[in-house]
Amino acid sequence: MAAVPIPEFTGYARAKPRFMNFGLTQTPQGGLGAVGTRLDRLGSRWALDVSLPIMPEGTELRALLVALVEASSLGASYSWPLSGLIVGTPGTPLVNGANQSGESLILDGMTPAYVVQKGQFFSIFTGGRRYLHMVRAAATVSGAGAVTLSIAPMMRVRPANNAAVNFVSPVIEGLLVSDVAWDLDRTPNVPLSFSIEEAQ
């Protein structure tokens, strides 16, 4: 079953993106000033901690609670914050070619001359799931609508040819790793927070 979209009735009061880096630095034994070696492992991915604005008790709050409870077992999806970035009109980006891997991704179907900005986020929808990535260097789309992006982290799955790529409203999809809890007292407002980590 697909991940449960978390409703965005009010947006977020605070969002904390996190990069979960599973690489490591190997330090030589015995010291002697030897240089350590960095090993980037497949599997680094993103997480997001969200604090919602205070919501009054009512229909929207109940719908949000139902979604969070369902997501605790089925997985969750939520819009990734764009930090004020003006995305513009990227076109209809698609993965151009199957079996791509590593830290380079070829796309087509984009608006000619569109500039993909350094630090811009996007999600790839493939195999029934979304995978979130960040652009490491600015790139300009060719007149034919194609571009090659340097991305982080490296791809954890090989996306299908023509898999849809979303720059306008990228989504993080994964496990809801926080407990679903809220306060009920004599005040009519209820604050909520949750955390999502990409599962793969």
N, C-alpha and C positions, 0 to 999 in steps of 0.2 A: 504494500500500500504506500502511496506517495506521502512525503513529509507534509505536516500540517502547517499551513500558512498562519503566522501569528498576526491577528488583526492589528491595524495601525490606526485606530480611531483618533488618537491624540498625538501620534509621533512619539519621540522619546524626549525625556528631560535630560538624560545624559547617556552617552554611548562610549564604550571603551573598546576599540578594536585591539586585538592581540595577534601577534605572529608567533605561532608555535614552531620553533625551529628544532628539529630533531637531529641536526648535524652535530658534530663534535670536533674538538681539536685534540689530536694525539700528541702528547708530550713525551719526548724521549726519556727513557729511564736513566738515572744516574746523573742528571743535570749536565754539567760541563758546557752549558751555554748552547746546546744544540737547538735548532729551530723546530718549533712544533708544526705539525701538518694539519690543515683544515680538511675535514671530510664532510661533504654535504650529502646527507642521506635522503633517499626518496621517502616522502611522507610528511615533510613540513607543510603546514597548512594554517588556516585562519580561525580565529575565534572572536566572539563579540559579546561583551557584557552590556546589558541594557537596563537602565532605570527609567521607568515610565513616569509621566506627570501624575500627580494625585488625581484620581478619578472618583466621581460620586458613585455611590452604589446604584445599580440599575441594570438595564438590559445590556448595555455595552460591556460593563464590567463582567457580567455573568458569561457573555459570549467569549470574552478574553480568557476567563478562567477555564472554560470548557476546552478552548483551543490549547492552552498550556498543559492541562491534564492529559489530553490526547497526545500532544507532542512529546510528553515525557516517555511514552512507549513507542510512538511511531516515528519520531524525529520531527524537527521543526525547520521552517524556512522563514527568513526575515530580510527586509530590504537593507542592503549595506549602506551606511552613511557616506555621502559623497563629499562632505566637508566643504561645501560651497562651490564645488567645481561646476562650471557651466559646460555641460556635455555637448550641446549643439545637436547636429543631425548626422549621426555616423552612417546612416543608411540601414541596410539589412545584413549585418556581418554574419558570415558563415565560415566554418572551418574549411580550408581549401586543401583537401588531401587527407586520406586516412593514414593511420599508423604514425602520426607525429608524436614526438616525445622530447624530453629535455626542457630547455629554457627558451626555446624559440618556437613561435607559432605563426603559421601562414594563414591569412584570412583573405576572403574576397567578398563581393557583394556590398562593399562600402562606398560611401560618397567620395568621388574623386576630389583630391586635394584636402580632404579632412585630416586634421592633425590629431593623432592620438597622443595625449599628453603624458609626460613622465609622472608616475605616481597615480595614474588613472586606473580604476578598478573595473573589472568585467567578470561575468560568470559565463561558463560554457555549460550548455545543457546537452548531456549525452548519456546514453544508457539509462534514461529515466531519472537522472540526478543532475544537480548543479554543482559546479566546481568553481571556486573563486580564485582569481589571480590578479596581480598588479603589474602594470607596465613599468619596465625598468629604464627605458629610454624613449624619448619622443620619436615618433615616426610619422611620415606623411604618406597618405594613401595615393597610389598611382592613378593615372588617368583611366586605367582599366578597372579601378575599384579594389585593387589588391594591396596588401601590406604584410610585411614580416615584422613581428613584434618580439622584443626581448622581454621575457616575463619572469615573475617570481610568485610562488615557488615553482620548481620544475613540475611538469605535469605528472600527476599520480596515476592517471589512466590515459590511454590513447583514444582521443575523441574520434567519433565517426566522421567521415567526410560529410560536409554540409550540416554538421551540428550547429545549432543556433548559438550565437554569442551576443550577450546583452551588455551594452555599455551604458544605456540610458538609465536602467534601474537594476543594477547587479544585485544578486541575492546570495546570502550565505545559507547553506543547507547542511544540517547535521544533527548532532545529538543535543538535547536539552540537558545540560549537566548540572543545573541548579534545582533544588527542590521547589515545588510549587507551594508557596505559603503567602498568606496575607493577614493583615490585622483587622479585627472587627472590634470596635469600641463605640463610645457614644458620639464620636465625631462622624460626620457623614461622608468622609473621604477615605480612600484606601490606596496607599502607594504599593506598587508592585515592581519587581525586578526579576530578570532571568539571564541566563548565559547559554550561548550556543557555541559548540565546537564542531568544525567539520570532522566527520567520522572517518574519512578516507582521503 
